[in-house]
């Protein structure tokens, strides 16, 4: 998603990718501003999965490409270009 390859589409078909792309670096900035040292991220979330994300089929499938907040938190220099 953050690299422009994947999209986040709601069940009704609306593309909400820009909201997720903006949210990842915003979450990182808030964590820095409040000196947050630990974040609990949920696997399966389109923005926070650490080992897998939902694949977007709404059928319970998994995609193994952590992205979003996890990517920004573990490689913050990557998020500067967003």
ZIKA-V824363 format. One record per residue. N is the residue number from 1. PHI is phi as a letter, one per 30 degrees, with the letter a starting at -180 (* if undefined). PSI is psi in degrees with one decimal (* if undefined). D_FIRST is the distance of its C-alpha to the first C-alpha in Angstrom with 2 decimals. Layout:
N/PHI/PSI/D_FIRST, N/PHI/PSI/D_FIRST
This chain:
1/*/-50.6/0.00, 2/d/-24.8/3.80, 3/c/5.3/5.46, 4/i/3.7/5.31, 5/d/-46.0/5.71, 6/c/160.6/4.24, 7/b/155.8/5.52, 8/c/113.1/7.27, 9/c/128.6/10.88, 10/d/162.6/13.97, 11/e/-31.2/16.87, 12/d/-2.5/18.72, 13/j/-5.1/16.26, 14/d/131.0/15.10, 15/d/114.0/11.63, 16/c/18.0/10.67, 17/e/-46.1/7.18, 18/e/-33.8/9.31, 19/d/-40.9/10.85, 20/d/-38.9/8.10, 21/d/-40.7/7.15, 22/d/-32.0/10.96, 23/d/-33.6/11.63, 24/d/-54.7/10.42, 25/d/-28.5/12.86, 26/d/-40.7/15.29, 27/d/-40.4/15.60, 28/d/-43.7/16.31, 29/d/-41.5/18.88, 30/d/-41.8/20.54, 31/d/-41.7/20.82, 32/d/-43.8/22.47, 33/d/-34.1/24.67, 34/c/13.2/26.01, 35/h/40.9/26.27, 36/d/128.9/24.22, 37/c/-17.0/24.50, 38/b/133.9/23.15, 39/b/136.6/20.12, 40/c/112.3/20.02, 41/c/143.0/16.55, 42/c/120.6/16.45, 43/d/143.0/15.34, 44/j/-20.3/13.91, 45/d/142.1/12.20, 46/d/-13.6/8.61, 47/c/-19.0/8.59, 48/b/0.6/11.49, 49/e/134.6/12.00, 50/c/-29.9/13.89, 51/b/-21.4/14.77, 52/a/157.9/12.93, 53/b/162.3/10.63, 54/d/145.9/11.93, 55/d/-2.6/11.29, 56/i/3.6/11.56, 57/d/-7.4/15.09, 58/i/24.4/16.82, 59/c/11.1/19.14, 60/i/6.3/18.31, 61/d/158.3/16.47, 62/b/145.8/14.34, 63/c/133.2/11.50, 64/c/71.2/12.30, 65/a/79.0/9.35, 66/e/135.8/9.36, 67/b/-166.1/6.57, 68/i/-135.7/6.98, 69/e/-41.0/10.74, 70/e/-44.4/11.84, 71/d/-43.0/10.43, 72/d/-39.4/11.96, 73/d/-33.3/15.07, 74/c/-18.8/15.75, 75/b/67.7/15.09, 76/e/-27.5/15.71, 77/d/-25.4/16.62, 78/d/-31.6/13.11, 79/d/-10.9/12.23, 80/d/-29.5/15.25, 81/d/-2.3/13.82, 82/d/*/11.39
